[in-house]
Amino acid sequence: MEVNAEETSENFYHERQHFQFCLLHCLNNLLQGKKSFSRKELDSIADGLPTAILRPSVPNPLSLIFKPHRNAVTGNYDANVLMSALNAREKEVVWFDHRKGIEVLLSELAKYGDRLLGMIVNFPTRKLLGIWQGRHWVAVRKLHGMWYNLDSENAAPVCYVNGEEDLRDYLNFVISTKGVVIFVLNGMGTLSGEKS
C-alpha cells in the first residue's frame, strides 16, 4: 500500500520531471537538496567523460545535440554521469545483479545498514501510446523511518506505508522488468569489513 506524502505531515525535498532530466531530479531527490546538482554541473561532468568511440574527422551537426553521455537539449544523461556525479559527492555506487532475485537484493540492502543513503532504480518506460521507449531514473530513500519513492514523475513523494513489504513489491517489479537497482552508500570504499 502506498500513500502520497502530501497527505502526511512530512515535508521532503522533491523535484518534478522536466524534459528528460530524470537523472538530475533523481540525484537531487536522493540527496534531499543537500549538495544538489545543477544542469550545468551534470553537463560538465558528462562532457568531461571519455568516449569509447573515436570521433569522425568530418563534423557531424547532430553531435551538437546528441553528445556521448547526454542529449544537449533534453538531458537524458547516462549511467556514467550518475556514477561520476555521485563519486564527486563522495558516495559509493554498488550495482545489483537483477538475476540474483529479490531475496538476495533484500539481503544486500540489509547488510549496508547505516552506510546506505538510498537506492536509485532505472527501468524501461513506454510513452506516447507505446511509440517512444526509454528508461527512467528514480530515487528510493528511507526518511524519518519510512521508505519513500521519490519519482520525479509523481506529484509528491510516495510513502510505502507497509514498509519493507511495499518496498519489496516495488523492487521486485523493477528487477522483473530487467530494471536496474543501484545502492548508494555514504563514503567511498568502506564496504562492510573494511575500516573507514
Stockholm file with secondary structure:
# STOCKHOLM 1.0

chainA/1-196         MEVNAEETSENFYHERQHFQFCLLHCLNNLLQGKKSFSRKELDSIADGLPTAILRPSVPNPLSLIFKPHRNAVTGNYDANVLMSALNAREKEVVWFDHRKGIEVLLSELAKYGDRLLGMIVNFPTRKLLGIWQGRHWVAVRKLHGMWYNLDSENAAPVCYVNGEEDLRDYLNFVISTKGVVIFVLNGMGTLSGEKS
#=GR chainA/1-196 SS CEEEGGGSSCCCCCCCCCTBCHHHHHHHHHHTTTTCCCHHHHHHHHHHSCCSSCCCSSCCGGGGTEETTEETTTBCCCHHHHHHHHHHTTEEEEEECGGGCHHHHHHHHHHHGGGEEEEEEEEEEEETTTTEEEEEEEEEEEETTEEEECCTTSSSCEEETTTHHHHHHHHHHHHHTTCEEEEEEEBSSCCTTSCC
#=GC SS_cons         CEEEGGGSSCCCCCCCCCTBCHHHHHHHHHHTTTTCCCHHHHHHHHHHSCCSSCCCSSCCGGGGTEETTEETTTBCCCHHHHHHHHHHTTEEEEEECGGGCHHHHHHHHHHHGGGEEEEEEEEEEEETTTTEEEEEEEEEEEETTEEEECCTTSSSCEEETTTHHHHHHHHHHHHHTTCEEEEEEEBSSCCTTSCC
//
